[in-house]
């Protein structure tokens, strides 16, 4: 695939209205799948309920082997001993105590249930800030009520990582006391990842190329969980403005009130992107906000991020107003630009889970591995 020329990024983000799309998109066909290279499978379901300590303990007991395997992956990838891993993780403990002591209690329960130390359990939810995680792709989207056939928000993503994540993964359903239920796809003891809550708040995420420098601050995974303790996007934004993040990352967001939004959460603070009349938002792995959407950051982004975004916007726009879950399933199987397509088969970063959330219906559809070769399984709250 040729390198994508940044000059070809034809439509500025602020012009992405439905009318603006008319001259910006070409064919709306979904490119068919390449030959089969993996087998369809289903991610297991882990359920827990009770206090945060009880949630962690039940989670740890059921996912113990995946949690221990995740720790092995982190140590191997960063060439760390377990003792070195524990020492690095403990440095984050004061930050957890300050911003989310209730989640630190849950992580303590996770350690008890999985038979590991507190520091090791923390490491699972620090992951990318301990071990320099490999680049991750991901194509995320959120479609407002007016864009769907049944009038409900649809949001989700293809989560693109390395093969080693697949045997670590599962769907986690949490029922905490006095807080919304949570349904997420996650792996290896991470207490926060892609998903939604029973109040209609959902978030899906992308890595970003370039932007402000990383720093010692809050990892994204506990923050993702705290976002799913919110009942509105206003509360989510308050969190993102208040809690400093260690690295840059993007979130597509929605809530039960019908609001949709995209936030490029940077180490210098959040940059908010609105749908500006388009009725939907899509995002891949490069900055779209005016402050950071420039060449030096584009040059540090996946080059296929630009055509993937164009293709996802094009596909959503093609049936805007009558979109169904079945449509989104087809779009997430698209192979335009294969192997670095929406359904990504690139060895460095391949699709390991395809996610479609219907928050109003309290359900999420998850395909394990390549969605072109797997069936979507529905998980409910």
Legacy VTK file of the C-alpha trace (Angstrom):
# vtk DataFile Version 3.0
C-alpha trace
ASCII
DATASET POLYDATA
POINTS 381 float
0.000 0.000 0.000
1.346 3.400 -0.930
2.232 5.926 1.745
-0.688 8.228 2.417
0.032 11.836 1.511
-1.188 14.189 4.236
-2.116 16.702 1.539
-4.788 14.259 0.420
-6.644 14.618 3.724
-9.355 16.358 1.788
-12.042 17.424 4.286
-11.096 19.339 7.458
-12.756 17.943 10.566
-14.808 21.077 11.112
-16.431 20.584 7.689
-17.625 17.020 8.296
-21.334 17.712 7.964
-23.630 15.425 5.967
-23.661 17.951 3.138
-19.873 18.218 3.224
-19.561 14.510 2.655
-21.266 14.575 -0.741
-18.174 15.702 -2.608
-15.716 13.959 -0.317
-16.585 10.293 -0.621
-16.192 7.892 -3.492
-17.470 4.302 -3.677
-19.426 3.000 -0.688
-18.752 -0.658 -1.453
-17.366 -2.833 1.306
-14.298 -4.674 0.053
-14.607 -8.439 0.485
-12.497 -10.539 2.831
-9.127 -12.071 2.010
-8.582 -15.793 2.386
-9.153 -17.371 5.828
-6.176 -17.192 8.185
-7.706 -17.753 11.628
-10.627 -19.555 13.240
-13.742 -17.991 14.732
-13.992 -18.120 18.512
-15.917 -16.580 21.391
-14.511 -14.533 24.265
-15.550 -15.925 27.673
-17.759 -13.938 30.038
-16.632 -13.005 33.557
-19.304 -11.722 35.957
-18.844 -10.105 39.372
-21.074 -8.194 41.796
-20.833 -6.512 45.195
-18.415 -4.071 46.808
-15.286 -3.060 44.970
-13.269 -5.577 46.987
-15.756 -8.297 46.079
-15.756 -7.281 42.426
-11.983 -7.559 42.312
-11.848 -10.872 44.140
-14.465 -12.517 41.922
-12.825 -11.104 38.785
-9.408 -12.343 39.914
-10.645 -15.831 40.733
-12.287 -16.318 37.342
-9.530 -14.763 35.220
-6.482 -15.857 37.256
-4.675 -17.670 34.452
-5.224 -14.832 31.972
-4.026 -12.304 34.552
-0.811 -14.229 35.222
-0.228 -14.692 31.498
-0.684 -10.923 30.986
2.002 -10.252 33.586
4.317 -12.613 31.710
3.634 -10.700 28.465
4.438 -7.350 30.130
7.664 -8.672 31.662
8.746 -10.326 28.437
7.983 -7.294 26.283
9.893 -4.897 28.541
12.588 -7.407 29.571
11.700 -7.011 33.250
11.873 -9.442 36.133
8.775 -9.746 38.306
10.588 -7.828 41.037
11.406 -4.979 38.635
7.788 -4.974 37.461
6.540 -4.723 41.058
8.919 -1.854 41.858
7.768 0.128 38.830
4.089 -0.491 39.555
4.336 0.632 43.190
5.422 4.091 42.021
1.859 4.625 40.770
0.179 3.696 44.051
-0.003 7.261 45.485
-1.683 8.350 42.251
-4.315 5.607 42.605
-4.804 6.543 46.270
-5.409 10.153 45.310
-7.671 9.762 42.269
-9.392 6.376 42.672
-8.922 4.756 46.101
-12.052 2.648 45.537
-10.458 1.122 42.436
-7.247 0.469 44.350
-9.411 -1.515 46.773
-10.832 -3.426 43.813
-7.322 -4.106 42.533
-6.490 -5.437 46.010
-9.397 -7.854 45.636
-8.127 -8.811 42.164
-4.750 -9.679 43.707
-6.410 -11.859 46.344
-8.571 -13.666 43.816
-5.763 -14.293 41.328
-3.138 -15.169 43.948
-0.719 -12.383 43.027
0.678 -9.326 44.823
-1.048 -5.950 44.918
1.808 -4.462 42.858
1.350 -7.125 40.174
-2.395 -6.531 40.095
-1.757 -2.793 39.708
0.643 -3.507 36.834
-2.206 -5.072 34.842
-4.041 -1.719 34.860
-0.910 0.355 34.263
0.259 -1.805 31.341
1.206 0.756 28.687
3.013 3.046 31.121
5.198 0.230 32.522
5.956 -1.625 29.310
6.331 0.483 26.212
3.339 -1.086 24.490
3.568 -1.668 20.756
1.664 0.654 18.484
-2.041 -0.122 18.329
-4.314 0.654 15.414
-8.093 0.760 16.070
-10.988 2.331 14.184
-13.686 3.782 16.481
-17.076 5.352 15.814
-20.242 6.666 17.470
-23.524 7.237 15.611
-26.226 9.470 17.069
-29.903 8.607 17.322
-30.876 10.258 14.028
-28.449 8.088 12.100
-29.846 4.684 13.042
-32.904 2.809 11.827
-34.306 2.294 15.324
-33.312 5.640 16.841
-30.730 4.320 19.309
-27.060 5.271 19.540
-24.584 2.729 18.156
-20.897 2.951 19.124
-17.846 0.739 19.044
-14.598 -0.091 17.330
-12.238 -2.642 15.911
-9.549 -3.103 18.556
-6.204 -3.672 16.846
-3.270 -5.115 18.777
-0.878 -8.052 18.625
-1.826 -11.734 18.555
-0.644 -12.279 22.125
-3.695 -10.397 23.450
-6.266 -12.880 22.103
-5.772 -15.679 24.688
-5.805 -13.052 27.455
-9.164 -11.525 26.523
-12.711 -11.788 27.920
-15.909 -9.794 28.378
-16.308 -8.437 31.917
-19.746 -7.674 33.427
-19.573 -5.848 36.755
-22.466 -5.005 39.076
-21.025 -2.637 41.703
-23.064 -1.441 44.653
-24.751 1.932 44.100
-23.130 2.524 40.695
-24.058 1.728 37.081
-23.400 -1.771 35.793
-20.390 -2.080 33.489
-19.906 -4.240 30.393
-16.459 -4.150 28.785
-14.163 -6.160 26.576
-10.840 -6.387 28.399
-7.914 -8.693 29.023
-5.577 -9.931 31.735
-6.917 -8.163 34.832
-7.407 -4.649 33.419
-10.332 -3.185 35.368
-11.157 -0.597 32.684
-11.233 -0.898 28.907
-13.586 -0.564 25.907
-17.299 -0.686 26.701
-20.362 0.885 28.291
-22.482 1.162 31.419
-26.162 0.751 32.275
-26.642 4.554 32.315
-25.928 4.705 28.571
-22.373 6.051 28.819
-20.012 4.284 26.408
-16.457 4.918 25.274
-14.187 3.394 22.670
-10.589 4.385 22.105
-7.680 4.879 19.720
-3.975 5.460 20.127
-2.706 8.785 18.712
0.501 9.563 16.859
2.610 12.476 18.085
1.248 15.300 20.204
2.396 16.434 23.673
5.060 14.337 25.387
4.213 11.512 27.785
4.741 12.060 31.518
4.405 10.335 34.872
0.686 10.638 35.526
-2.511 8.560 35.583
-2.650 5.538 33.239
-5.666 5.443 30.934
-7.125 2.108 32.122
-8.331 3.186 35.605
-9.568 6.405 34.014
-11.571 4.373 31.490
-13.246 2.594 34.377
-13.997 5.870 36.174
-15.598 7.166 32.974
-17.995 4.214 33.186
-19.015 5.300 36.685
-20.453 8.483 35.132
-24.038 9.040 34.017
-23.446 11.892 31.519
-20.779 13.225 29.184
-20.530 16.321 31.368
-19.277 14.110 34.206
-16.859 12.345 31.829
-15.436 15.689 30.695
-15.032 16.795 34.305
-12.916 13.687 34.939
-10.784 14.238 31.838
-10.163 17.854 32.824
-9.361 17.029 36.445
-7.162 13.934 36.206
-3.785 14.263 34.421
-3.087 11.452 31.941
0.278 9.843 31.300
-0.026 9.657 27.516
-2.236 10.791 24.650
-5.315 8.820 23.616
-8.607 9.353 21.832
-12.152 8.536 22.972
-15.439 8.416 21.065
-18.202 8.898 23.632
-21.952 8.839 24.140
-24.421 8.951 27.015
-28.001 7.991 27.776
-29.213 11.526 27.069
-28.375 11.190 23.365
-25.144 13.202 23.410
-22.160 12.085 21.316
-18.646 13.496 21.357
-15.003 12.790 20.640
-12.205 13.758 23.029
-8.517 13.684 22.215
-7.208 13.323 25.765
-3.649 14.674 25.837
-1.061 15.231 28.528
-1.747 18.966 28.089
-5.492 18.495 28.604
-8.514 17.314 26.598
-9.375 18.583 23.117
-13.117 18.269 22.403
-14.456 17.459 18.938
-18.161 17.840 18.160
-20.163 16.159 15.410
-21.011 19.558 13.891
-24.260 18.432 12.298
-22.915 15.212 10.798
-24.761 13.135 13.381
-21.823 10.784 13.898
-18.110 10.725 14.656
-15.353 8.355 13.569
-11.713 8.356 14.615
-8.562 6.416 13.875
-4.956 7.048 14.948
-4.126 10.630 14.056
-5.107 13.958 15.603
-8.128 15.806 14.234
-8.280 18.783 16.604
-6.950 22.065 15.144
-4.301 22.361 17.869
-2.487 19.109 16.983
-3.639 18.185 13.457
-0.380 19.102 11.773
2.405 17.498 9.781
4.853 16.726 12.599
2.168 14.695 14.379
0.874 13.102 11.184
4.396 11.865 10.473
4.329 9.978 13.792
0.950 8.355 13.022
0.110 5.101 11.275
0.039 6.067 7.599
-3.025 3.883 7.046
-4.894 5.861 9.726
-5.905 8.489 7.154
-7.526 6.216 4.540
-9.129 4.089 7.292
-10.840 7.202 8.659
-11.966 8.238 5.167
-13.405 4.775 4.552
-15.267 4.564 7.871
-16.761 8.029 7.375
-17.772 7.074 3.843
-19.437 3.836 4.906
-21.399 5.387 7.787
-22.514 8.273 5.606
-23.729 5.915 2.862
-26.640 4.667 5.010
-26.918 7.464 7.555
-30.501 7.640 8.851
-31.157 3.919 8.439
-28.051 2.299 9.922
-28.406 -1.041 11.665
-26.105 -3.283 13.668
-25.867 -5.520 10.593
-24.570 -2.548 8.569
-21.902 -1.800 11.152
-20.876 -5.441 11.220
-20.291 -5.272 7.464
-18.316 -2.040 7.767
-16.033 -3.460 10.450
-15.202 -6.340 8.058
-14.063 -3.946 5.303
-10.709 -4.761 3.651
-10.020 -1.645 1.606
-6.231 -1.250 1.822
-5.713 -4.805 3.127
-3.803 -5.757 5.261
-3.917 -2.331 6.985
-7.673 -1.979 6.554
-10.563 -1.424 8.986
-10.496 -5.198 9.492
-6.767 -5.179 10.022
-4.638 -8.228 9.171
-1.225 -6.599 9.616
1.031 -8.738 11.813
2.242 -5.762 13.878
-1.277 -4.676 14.777
-4.197 -6.886 13.789
-7.852 -6.826 14.773
-8.270 -8.893 17.942
-11.849 -7.848 18.814
-14.660 -6.110 16.953
-17.130 -4.275 19.192
-20.613 -2.869 18.594
-22.461 -1.377 21.579
-26.159 -0.527 21.826
-26.174 1.281 25.186
-29.951 1.888 25.286
-30.480 -1.849 24.917
-27.730 -2.646 27.408
-25.974 -4.991 25.032
-22.692 -5.295 23.200
-21.860 -7.489 20.218
-18.298 -8.852 20.183
-16.495 -10.789 17.442
-13.258 -12.461 18.507
-10.276 -11.957 16.212
-10.904 -10.895 12.620
-14.603 -9.963 12.287
-14.508 -11.144 8.663
-14.008 -14.682 9.986
-15.861 -14.625 13.323
-19.493 -14.405 14.338
-20.648 -11.603 16.642
-21.716 -12.810 20.082
-24.169 -10.659 22.059
-23.447 -9.911 25.739
-26.078 -8.162 27.870
-26.500 -6.390 31.189
LINES 1 382
381 0 1 2 3 4 5 6 7 8 9 10 11 12 13 14 15 16 17 18 19 20 21 22 23 24 25 26 27 28 29 30 31 32 33 34 35 36 37 38 39 40 41 42 43 44 45 46 47 48 49 50 51 52 53 54 55 56 57 58 59 60 61 62 63 64 65 66 67 68 69 70 71 72 73 74 75 76 77 78 79 80 81 82 83 84 85 86 87 88 89 90 91 92 93 94 95 96 97 98 99 100 101 102 103 104 105 106 107 108 109 110 111 112 113 114 115 116 117 118 119 120 121 122 123 124 125 126 127 128 129 130 131 132 133 134 135 136 137 138 139 140 141 142 143 144 145 146 147 148 149 150 151 152 153 154 155 156 157 158 159 160 161 162 163 164 165 166 167 168 169 170 171 172 173 174 175 176 177 178 179 180 181 182 183 184 185 186 187 188 189 190 191 192 193 194 195 196 197 198 199 200 201 202 203 204 205 206 207 208 209 210 211 212 213 214 215 216 217 218 219 220 221 222 223 224 225 226 227 228 229 230 231 232 233 234 235 236 237 238 239 240 241 242 243 244 245 246 247 248 249 250 251 252 253 254 255 256 257 258 259 260 261 262 263 264 265 266 267 268 269 270 271 272 273 274 275 276 277 278 279 280 281 282 283 284 285 286 287 288 289 290 291 292 293 294 295 296 297 298 299 300 301 302 303 304 305 306 307 308 309 310 311 312 313 314 315 316 317 318 319 320 321 322 323 324 325 326 327 328 329 330 331 332 333 334 335 336 337 338 339 340 341 342 343 344 345 346 347 348 349 350 351 352 353 354 355 356 357 358 359 360 361 362 363 364 365 366 367 368 369 370 371 372 373 374 375 376 377 378 379 380
